[in-house]
Amino acid sequence: MDADTLKPADANARSVSVVIPLLDERPTIEELHSRLSAVLRESTDQYEIIFVDDGSRDGSIDVIKKLRALDPAVRYICFRRNFGKSAALAAGFRAARFSIIATMDADLQDLPEQLPRLIRELEDCDLVSGWRVNRNDKFSRRLASRIYNSITSLMTGIRLNDINCGMKCYRREVLDEVMIYGERHRFIPVLASHRGFRLGEVKIEHAERRHGHSRYGIERVAGGTFSLMTVILLTRYTNKPLHFFGMMGMILLAVGSAMDLYLIIRRFLFDEWLSNRPALIIGTLFIIVGVQFILFGLLAEMIAFSYRREDDYSIVETSEDEHLSRTLARSGEGRV
């Protein structure tokens, strides 16, 4: 494949950009490239493989540069230090040239040979996620993942069995509308569904890790929990934060008022002293915190109104109106 062939393809061509974030995965890079290239040559019209080195210290970038010299379809981005997977994916998505963008991890646990199945499923969807049915990981990690997926599905309404799988396929328009930063890469399907895109899921095989070690730890559990809370706020309450904070505030206010009203009635009707009743302090505290939550919600409403950056809608197509198309294009500038 010539470097000149790496240009945006027409609508009928199946052209794929594969973005691979990595950190210290030198032993697997050459085999991954060999297997992935063979698969893509057979299943696509044009392709490119974008390695994003997220601050590796084991010489991974040297191997990638050698592959680049041999294969013009290989491209790479090298970070100065480790910025995280969201940053690596965002950089890869910006660099991608084609209308179909796939992602996978570099550790060869996700098999490159499975990728064509996800690409085919994309004909009826906008985003397709892999589902590692039989995971070759430690029991503790499998259990944590199952709990995490169940909670995410329950709280977001997204019916995916393996939302955190690294192997996914996207239409470019999905990534044009979804902003990725922090730990939000875990929840791209949730954010995409919120914008109205169609989701799909394909069962894939999962291999054992042969090199290196997993970076899964307690800090990722905490990070994932906080990110989930953020995504719920962003998808359900971005334009109505008072509904979220106000709801909690009203509940606390009602409970605190009921507790204090009950104690006041006991004091006047039954002549009971309240100095030894901690419920009075708790009820008053609930009232104060409830009022504060409502005030937080009002402040959040003003901030949301002042700093709105995303449109509240997602457009599939418009009539052939040049002025309309240009106006809508300007309104969508600046997204990842």
N, C-alpha and C positions, 0 to 999 in steps of 0.2 A: 504494500500500500504506500503510495506517495504522499508526501506531506501536503501536496497540492489538493489531494482529494478530501482533505479534512476541512470541509466547508459546509455551511448549512445545507441540509438536504431538502429535496422537494417533499411535498406532503405525502406522496405515495411511497417514498423510500423508507425502509426500516433502518434508521440510523440511531446509534446508541452511544451515549457517553457513560462510562463506568467510573464512578468516583470511589476511591479507596483510601480512607483515612488510616494512618498507621502510626504506631509508636514502638520503636525497637522490635521490628519484625524481620530483621535481615535474613534469617534462615529460610523464610517461606516465600520471599518476594519473587525469586526466579521461577520457582515451580508454579506459583500463582499466575505469573505473567504467561508462562508457557501454556498452561491449561486454559486460562481465560481467553487468550488469543485464539487458540484452536476452536473454542466454542463460538466465539464471536464471528470468526471467518465463515463458519458454517451457517449461522443463524441471522446474520445482519448484512445489510448492503454496505454500510460504512460504520466505523466504530472508532472510538478513542478510549484510552485507559489513562485516567488522571490519578496519579499517586499524590496524596497530600501528607507529607512528613511532618508530624506534629511534634517537632523538637526531639527526634531520636538521637541517642548517644552511642549507638552500636554500629554506625556506619551504614545504615539503611540507605541513605541518600546516594552513597557511592554506587551501590548496586543498581539503584534506579537510573542513575546517569549512564551507566554502562548499557542498560536496556534501552534507554532513549537513543543512544548512538547506533544501536542495531535495529530499532523499530521506531519509525517516525510516528506511529500511532500512540506511542507512550509520551505522556506529558507529565510534568511534576510541579509541585509547589512545595517549598521547604520553609517552614516557620523558623524564626530565630530561637524560639523556646516553645515549651509545651503550653498551648493555649486552650486545649480541650477539644473534644470531638465535635461539638456544635460549631466552633470556629473553623475546624478543618472541613467539615461538610459545607459550610457556607462559602468558603473560599473555592472549594471544588465545584459547587453549583454555579458560582459566578463565572468560572472559567469554562464550563461545559458549553459545547457548540451545538449539540444536537437536541432534537425535540423530545427524545426519550432519555431519561437519566436514571441510571441504576446505581445502587450503592451496595457495598459488601465489605466485610472486615478482611484484614490481610492475614489472619491466622490460619486460614484454610479449614476452619471448622464449618464454615458455609461453603458448600461445594460449588465451584464455578459452573459445573455441568448442569446445575439446577436453574441457572439464570434464564435460559430460553423459555421455560415454563412460565415464569413471571412476566416476561415480555409478551408472550401470547395472551395471557390473561388481561393485559393492559388494553386490549382491543375493546373490552366492555367496561373498563374502569378508568379512573384517573390516577389512582394510587393502588399498588398491589404490594402487600406485605408477605414475607415468608412466615411460615408456621413450623417451628422446629418440634415436630411431634415427639420424636424420641431423642431427647437431648443427651449428649455425651458429656455431662458435667457432673460435679459433685452433687450429692443429694441435697445438701444445704442450699446450694445455689438454685437447683431446680425447684425446691420448695419455696424459696424466697421469690423466685420469678412467678410461680403460680399464684401466690398470694398477691403479688404486685399487679399482675394482669387482671386478677379478679376484682381488686379494689378499683383499678383504673376503669375497667369496663362498667362497674356499678356506678361510679361517680360521674362518668362522662357520657355513658350511654353508647359508647363505641364497642361494637361486638367483634373484637379481634382477640384471638386466643394468645397471640405472641406479639404484643405491640412494640416490644423493644428489640425485635429481631433486626440485625444489621443489614440483612439482604432485603432490599425493597426496590421497586420500580415506580417512577413518577412520569407523568406528562409534565413538560416544562411549565405550563401555565399554573400548576399547583405550586411550584417553588417560586414562581413570580409573585404569588400573593401571600405566601407564608413567610413571616420574618423569623429567622433562626438566630438565637443567641443564648448565652448561659447554658442551661441543660435542656433547652426546648427541642433538641433533635429527637428526644425520646417520644415526644408527643406530636410529631408532624401529622400523623393520621388524625388525631383529635382536632388539631387546628385546621386541617384540610376539610374534614367533615363539617366543621363549623362554617366554612365558606361555601359549602354546598357541593363539594367534589365527591365522586363515587369511590367507595373503598372496596377492595377485594383482598382475598387471602388464599395462599397456595401452600399446601403441605410440602415441606422440603426435608431432605435428609440432613443430618448433622453429624460431623465427624469429631473424633477426639482431638484435643490439642496435642500436637507432637513437639512443638518448640515453644519456649518461653513460658510465661505463666499468666494466669488471669489477673486482671487489675480490679476485680470485683471486691468490694469491701464495705464496711459499715458506713463509710463516708458517702458511698454511692447510694446506699439506702436512704440516708438522710437527704442527700441532694435530690434524689428522685421524688421523695415525699414533698419537699418544698416546691419542686417544679410542678408537681401535680396540682398543688394548691394554687400556684400561679396560673396554670393553664385554665383551671376551672373559673378563676376570676376573669381571665382574659376572654374566654369564650362565652360565658354566661352573663357577666356583669360589667363588661367594658364600658358600655354606654349607660349603665344604671347601677353604679356602685352603691347608691343609697339603698337599693333593694337588698343587697347583701348585708351591709353593716346595719341598716335600719331594722332588718328582720331580727338579727341577733340582739340589737339594742332593745327592741320592743319586747322580746321574750324575757330578757333580764329585767327590764323595767316592770313588766307585769308580775313576774315572780317576786321581785323585791317589794313591790307595792302590796301584793297579797299578804306576804309575810308580816310586813309592818302593820297593815290594817288589822290583821288578826290579833296581833299583840296589843294594839291600841284598844280594840274592843274588849279584850280580856282585862286590860288595865281599868277601864271605866265601868264596865259592867260587873266585874268580879273582884275589883280592888286588888289585883295582883301586881306585885312590884316587877319592874322590868330590868333592874340592875343586874340580876343574875341570869338573864336570858340572852345568850350570845346570838340567838336568831335575830334580834333587833339590829345588831351590828352587821350581820350577814345581809339582811334584807336591805338596809340602808346602802351597803356597799354595792349590791346588785342594782339599785336605783341609780347610783352615781355612775357606775360603769355603763349601764344601759344608755343613759343620757350622753355619755362620751362617745359611745358607738354611733349614735344617731348623728352627733356633730361631726365625727369622722366621715360618715357617709355623705353629709352635705359638703364638706371640704373636698372629698373625692369627686363629687359631682362637678364642682367648679373647676377642679384640675383637669378632669376628663374633657370638659367642654373647651377649656383653653388650649389643650395640647393634643387634640385629636390628630392622628397621622394616618390612620387606615380608614378606607371606605367601609361603609356598613353593608356593602353588597358585592356580589361577584357576577360578572357579565360573561355569558357564553358567546354571544355574537350580537352585532348591531346591523342596522340597515346600511347600505352603501352610501353613507353620508360622510364626506371627507372631513367636514368641520366637526361633526359629532365624534368620529373616530379619533381625531387629533386631540380634542378636548379630553376624552376619556383616557387616552394614552398619557396625557400630562398629569392627570389626577392619580395615575398609578406609578409615577416615577419614584425611585428611591427604595424599592423593596428588594429583598434578597430572593 
